[in-house]
């Protein structure tokens, strides 16, 4: 009799809700999304989709909800799924394993290794990929310079630790080359690089040519152009989560992302597939809401800093492109690369008159700031009178200030140009700026 009583007690302690795993069913499939019913979900929830025919599962994200169904955007392509396949809610959400074991590794948007280094070890925590930005009052003041090793940037567009900078350029102008120079020459302790929407061949080429096969203290997060839109979107957020982990360990972190435009295109695909209306150049409203959610997570707190460089591919070299325009309004500075300078063999092809750092006066000395203004004035004079000089309409002695600028022209060009493998200390750059601006 006592055994029956014990059995009754055991049954009473069992929660009937744990006797089965709730699941939903697919009711509609199109080229880029899946519609399902039967689960209580929220926007942004992560689900597992199980193919009964092919016996494999993929992850997806809940992108929209109606009264009787919800829409899922999968992390991979949807070949092999059919009506009636099961959908399970993944309660733990989306996270990435973070630790010092990530250094020197190449991973995908889900934090899985794609190099030949085997399983990632020395993992300390699971970090949520989606997080809130730093509270405005918890942000540190940007008052320490961040040297990049690139003379044109360190002298005329000086960056600060915790700054967010955009690199704006058309295709084939030299963004990747400049990225590699900054990664190799900067003073950051940890470097996190997100390559979003790149061609597959560009990943090993970037590592080989731009980084010299040196991934010391570097993590690369990739999502190539042939991967799903959700993988391309979350590659950026995964890289940011990893950078935040190292920042909170007290490090100065460099975050380099190429490119914001392809990140925005991935969100455009997601938004349009879930019924969002297209607005500027076909981009739905969610794209413009997503950009600050990503970019504002960079910066400094009481523990460390994330200095972020985001490349922006401008369509037809048009800086009024909606993604470029929105990015400029969020970032703390912009570096513009021009095709004109590339055609002239001027590297790095930074247009210093169109570029700006919003913190330069906070991170350099008063004397250096005066020399920066002087050099900018000289470059402006040469640019304004370029046509007159080319057609021979200007004669020496007509403008004393312009004459002085022309005398400095070759010396300035030599100072601002730099080879791919040439790296300069911040002190040598300041010395060079002093020499070209001396009376």
C-alpha positions in Angstrom: 0.0 0.0 0.0 2.9 2.3 0.8 4.3 1.8 -2.7 1.1 3.1 -4.2 1.2 6.1 -2.0 4.7 6.8 -3.1 3.7 6.5 -6.8 0.8 9.0 -6.2 3.3 11.4 -4.7 5.6 11.1 -7.6 2.8 11.7 -10.1 1.6 14.7 -8.2 5.1 16.3 -8.4 5.3 15.8 -12.2 4.3 19.0 -14.1 2.1 17.9 -17.0 3.5 20.8 -19.0 6.9 19.0 -19.1 5.5 15.8 -20.5 5.6 17.1 -24.1 7.4 19.8 -26.1 5.0 22.3 -27.8 5.5 22.7 -31.5 3.9 24.5 -34.4 3.3 23.6 -38.0 4.3 25.1 -41.3 1.3 26.3 -43.3 2.9 28.3 -46.1 6.4 28.6 -47.7 7.7 31.2 -50.2 11.1 32.0 -51.6 12.5 33.7 -48.5 10.2 33.1 -45.5 8.0 30.5 -43.8 4.5 30.9 -42.3 3.6 28.8 -39.3 0.9 28.4 -36.7 0.5 26.8 -33.3 3.1 28.5 -31.1 3.0 31.5 -28.7 5.9 33.6 -30.0 7.1 37.1 -29.9 9.0 39.2 -32.5 12.7 38.3 -32.5 12.2 34.8 -31.0 14.4 32.1 -32.4 12.8 28.9 -33.6 14.0 25.5 -34.8 12.4 24.2 -38.0 12.5 20.5 -38.5 12.4 18.8 -41.9 10.7 15.4 -41.6 11.6 14.5 -45.1 15.4 15.3 -44.9 15.8 14.8 -41.1 17.6 18.0 -40.4 16.8 21.3 -38.5 17.6 24.9 -39.2 17.2 28.0 -37.1 14.9 30.9 -37.9 13.7 34.2 -36.5 10.2 35.3 -36.0 9.9 38.5 -38.1 6.2 39.2 -38.1 3.0 38.1 -36.3 -0.6 38.1 -37.3 -3.7 37.0 -35.2 -3.6 33.4 -36.4 0.0 32.9 -37.8 3.5 34.1 -37.7 6.3 34.6 -40.3 9.8 33.1 -39.9 12.9 34.1 -41.8 15.3 31.2 -41.7 19.1 31.4 -41.1 19.7 29.1 -44.1 17.8 28.4 -47.3 14.5 26.7 -47.3 15.0 23.9 -49.8 13.6 20.6 -48.5 10.9 22.0 -46.2 7.2 21.3 -46.8 3.8 22.1 -45.4 3.3 20.4 -42.1 6.9 20.3 -40.9 7.3 21.1 -37.2 8.5 24.3 -35.6 9.9 24.5 -32.1 10.5 27.5 -29.9 14.2 27.9 -28.8 13.7 29.6 -25.4 17.3 30.5 -24.7 17.4 32.9 -27.7 20.4 33.7 -29.9 23.8 33.9 -28.2 27.5 33.6 -29.1 30.1 31.8 -27.1 32.7 34.4 -26.1 36.2 33.9 -24.7 39.9 34.4 -25.5 39.7 31.2 -27.5 38.1 33.2 -30.3 41.3 35.1 -31.0 43.0 34.0 -34.2 39.8 32.3 -35.4 37.4 32.8 -38.3 33.7 32.1 -37.4 30.3 32.5 -39.0 27.3 34.6 -37.8 26.3 31.9 -35.2 29.8 31.8 -33.7 30.7 28.5 -35.3 34.3 28.0 -36.6 34.7 27.8 -40.4 38.5 27.6 -40.4 40.6 24.5 -39.9 41.4 25.3 -36.2 39.0 22.7 -34.8 36.6 23.3 -31.9 36.9 26.6 -30.1 38.1 26.2 -26.5 38.7 28.6 -23.7 35.2 29.9 -23.8 34.0 32.0 -20.8 30.4 32.9 -21.3 27.4 32.9 -23.7 26.8 36.5 -24.7 23.4 37.5 -26.1 23.7 38.8 -29.7 20.9 41.3 -29.3 21.6 43.8 -26.5 20.6 47.3 -25.5 23.0 50.1 -26.3 25.0 51.8 -23.6 23.1 54.2 -21.5 24.0 57.8 -22.5 25.1 58.7 -19.0 27.3 55.5 -18.7 29.3 56.4 -21.8 32.9 57.6 -21.3 34.0 60.9 -22.7 36.1 60.6 -25.9 39.3 62.4 -24.9 42.1 59.9 -25.8 43.5 59.6 -29.3 43.3 56.3 -31.2 46.3 56.0 -33.6 45.7 54.0 -36.8 49.2 54.0 -38.4 47.8 55.8 -41.4 49.3 59.3 -41.7 46.4 61.0 -43.5 44.0 59.8 -40.7 46.2 60.4 -37.7 47.2 64.0 -38.8 44.0 65.3 -40.4 41.2 63.0 -39.1 42.5 62.1 -35.7 40.3 59.5 -34.0 39.5 59.0 -30.4 39.1 55.8 -28.4 35.4 54.9 -28.5 34.7 56.8 -31.7 32.4 55.5 -34.5 33.8 56.3 -37.9 32.5 55.7 -41.4 34.6 54.9 -44.4 32.6 55.9 -47.5 33.6 54.8 -51.0 32.4 53.3 -54.3 33.3 49.9 -55.4 37.0 49.2 -56.2 38.3 52.4 -54.7 40.3 50.9 -51.8 38.2 50.3 -48.8 39.6 46.8 -48.0 43.1 48.0 -48.5 42.6 50.9 -46.0 40.9 48.5 -43.6 43.9 46.2 -43.7 46.3 49.2 -43.0 44.2 50.3 -40.0 44.0 46.7 -38.6 47.8 46.2 -38.9 48.8 49.7 -37.7 46.3 50.6 -35.0 47.1 50.4 -31.3 44.0 48.4 -30.3 44.7 45.3 -28.0 41.9 43.3 -29.6 40.6 43.4 -33.2 37.2 42.2 -34.3 36.5 42.2 -38.1 33.0 41.6 -39.6 33.0 40.8 -43.3 29.3 41.0 -44.3 28.0 40.1 -47.8 31.5 39.7 -49.3 32.3 37.3 -52.1 33.6 34.0 -50.9 37.1 34.4 -52.5 37.6 37.8 -50.7 37.7 36.2 -47.2 41.0 34.3 -47.7 42.4 37.1 -49.9 41.7 39.7 -47.2 43.4 37.5 -44.6 46.4 36.8 -46.9 46.9 40.2 -48.6 45.5 42.8 -46.2 46.4 41.1 -42.9 49.5 39.3 -44.0 48.1 36.0 -42.6 48.5 37.5 -39.1 45.4 36.9 -37.0 47.1 37.5 -33.7 44.6 39.1 -31.2 42.0 39.1 -34.1 38.6 37.6 -34.6 37.0 37.5 -38.0 33.2 37.0 -38.4 32.0 36.3 -41.9 28.8 35.9 -43.8 29.3 35.7 -47.5 27.0 36.9 -50.3 25.7 33.4 -50.9 24.4 33.0 -47.4 20.9 33.9 -46.2 19.9 37.4 -45.5 19.5 36.6 -41.8 23.1 35.2 -41.6 24.4 38.4 -43.2 22.4 40.6 -40.8 23.4 38.7 -37.7 27.1 38.6 -38.6 27.3 42.3 -37.7 25.5 41.8 -34.4 27.7 38.8 -33.5 30.8 40.8 -34.2 29.5 43.6 -32.0 28.6 41.1 -29.1 32.2 39.7 -29.3 33.7 43.2 -29.2 31.5 44.1 -26.2 32.8 41.0 -24.4 36.4 42.1 -24.8 35.6 45.7 -24.0 34.0 44.6 -20.7 37.2 42.7 -19.9 38.9 46.1 -19.9 40.4 46.1 -23.4 40.6 48.8 -26.1 38.9 47.0 -29.0 38.9 47.8 -32.7 35.7 46.8 -34.5 35.9 46.9 -38.3 32.8 46.1 -40.4 32.6 45.8 -44.1 30.0 46.8 -45.1 27.0 48.6 -43.7 25.4 48.7 -47.1 25.3 45.0 -47.5 24.0 44.7 -43.9 21.2 47.1 -44.9 20.5 45.1 -48.0 20.1 42.0 -45.9 17.6 43.7 -43.7 15.8 45.0 -46.8 15.3 41.5 -48.1 14.0 40.5 -44.7 11.7 43.5 -44.4 10.2 43.1 -47.9 9.6 39.4 -47.4 7.5 40.1 -44.4 5.4 42.7 -46.1 7.1 46.0 -45.1 6.5 48.9 -47.5 9.5 50.0 -49.5 10.5 53.7 -49.0 13.8 55.4 -50.1 15.4 53.4 -52.9 13.4 50.3 -51.9 14.6 50.2 -48.3 11.8 49.5 -45.7 11.6 51.6 -42.5 13.2 48.8 -40.4 16.5 49.3 -42.1 16.8 52.9 -40.8 15.7 51.8 -37.4 18.3 49.0 -37.3 21.4 51.1 -38.2 21.5 53.0 -34.9 20.7 49.8 -32.9 24.0 48.4 -34.2 26.2 51.4 -34.4 25.3 52.9 -31.0 26.5 49.8 -29.2 30.1 50.8 -30.0 31.8 53.3 -27.7 33.4 53.4 -24.3 32.2 52.5 -20.8 34.0 52.4 -17.4 35.8 49.2 -18.3 37.0 49.6 -21.9 36.4 51.0 -25.3 35.2 49.9 -28.8 36.5 52.1 -31.6 34.5 51.2 -34.7 35.1 51.7 -38.4 32.1 51.0 -40.6 32.6 50.9 -44.4 29.7 52.2 -46.5 29.5 51.3 -50.2 28.1 54.4 -51.9 26.1 53.6 -55.1 27.7 55.3 -58.0 30.0 57.3 -55.7 26.8 59.2 -54.6 27.2 60.4 -51.0 23.5 61.3 -50.8 22.6 57.6 -51.0 20.1 57.0 -48.2 22.3 54.5 -46.3 25.3 56.7 -46.5 23.2 59.7 -45.4 21.7 57.9 -42.4 25.1 56.5 -41.4 26.7 59.9 -41.4 24.1 61.2 -39.1 24.8 58.4 -36.5 28.6 58.3 -36.7 31.2 60.5 -35.1 33.2 61.1 -38.2 33.5 60.1 -41.9 36.4 59.2 -44.2 35.6 59.7 -47.9 37.6 57.8 -50.5 37.3 59.1 -54.0 37.8 57.5 -57.4 39.5 60.6 -58.7 42.4 60.2 -56.3 42.6 56.5 -57.1 42.9 57.3 -60.8 45.7 59.7 -60.0 47.6 57.0 -58.1 47.2 58.8 -54.8 47.0 56.2 -51.9 45.3 56.0 -49.6 42.7 58.0 -51.7 41.2 60.0 -48.8 39.5 63.2 -49.8 40.5 65.2 -46.7 38.2 68.2 -47.6 35.1 66.0 -47.7 36.1 64.0 -44.6 35.8 65.0 -41.0 36.4 63.8 -37.4 34.0 65.2 -34.9 36.3 64.6 -32.0 39.6 65.8 -33.4 39.8 69.0 -31.3 39.2 66.8 -28.1 42.1 64.4 -28.7 45.0 66.5 -30.0 47.0 69.3 -28.6 46.2 73.0 -29.4 49.4 73.3 -31.4 48.6 70.3 -33.5 45.1 71.6 -34.1 46.5 74.9 -35.4 48.7 73.0 -37.8 45.7 70.8 -38.9 43.7 73.9 -39.7 46.7 75.4 -41.6 47.2 72.3 -43.8 43.4 72.1 -44.4 43.5 75.7 -45.6 46.4 75.0 -48.0 44.6 71.9 -49.5 41.4 74.0 -49.9 43.3 76.8 -51.8 44.9 74.3 -54.2 41.6 72.6 -54.8 39.7 75.9 -55.4 42.2 77.0 -58.0 42.9 73.7 -59.7 41.2 74.7 -62.9 43.0 78.0 -63.1 46.3 76.3 -62.6 45.7 73.7 -65.2 44.8 76.1 -68.0 47.6 78.5 -67.0 45.3 81.4 -66.0 47.1 82.0 -62.8 50.4 83.8 -62.6 52.8 83.7 -59.7 52.5 86.7 -57.5 48.8 87.3 -57.9 48.0 85.7 -54.6 50.7 85.3 -52.0 48.8 82.7 -49.9 48.2 80.6 -53.0 51.9 80.9 -54.0 52.9 79.6 -50.6 50.4 76.7 -50.9 51.8 75.7 -54.3 55.3 75.7 -52.9 54.2 73.1 -50.3 52.1 71.0 -52.8 54.7 68.3 -53.5 55.9 68.1 -49.9 52.3 67.7 -48.8 51.6 65.0 -51.4 54.6 63.0 -50.2 53.5 63.4 -46.6 49.9 62.2 -47.2 50.7 59.3 -49.5 51.6 55.9 -48.0 52.3 52.4 -49.2 50.1 49.5 -48.2 52.9 47.9 -46.0 54.1 51.3 -44.6 53.0 52.0 -41.0 53.9 55.1 -39.1 53.9 55.8 -35.4 51.7 58.7 -34.2 54.8 60.6 -33.1 56.4 60.4 -36.6 53.1 61.6 -38.2 52.9 64.6 -35.9 56.5 65.4 -36.8 55.7 65.2 -40.5 52.6 67.5 -40.0 54.9 70.0 -38.3 57.4 69.9 -41.2 54.9 70.5 -43.9 53.2 73.4 -42.1 56.3 75.2 -40.9 56.6 78.8 -42.1 
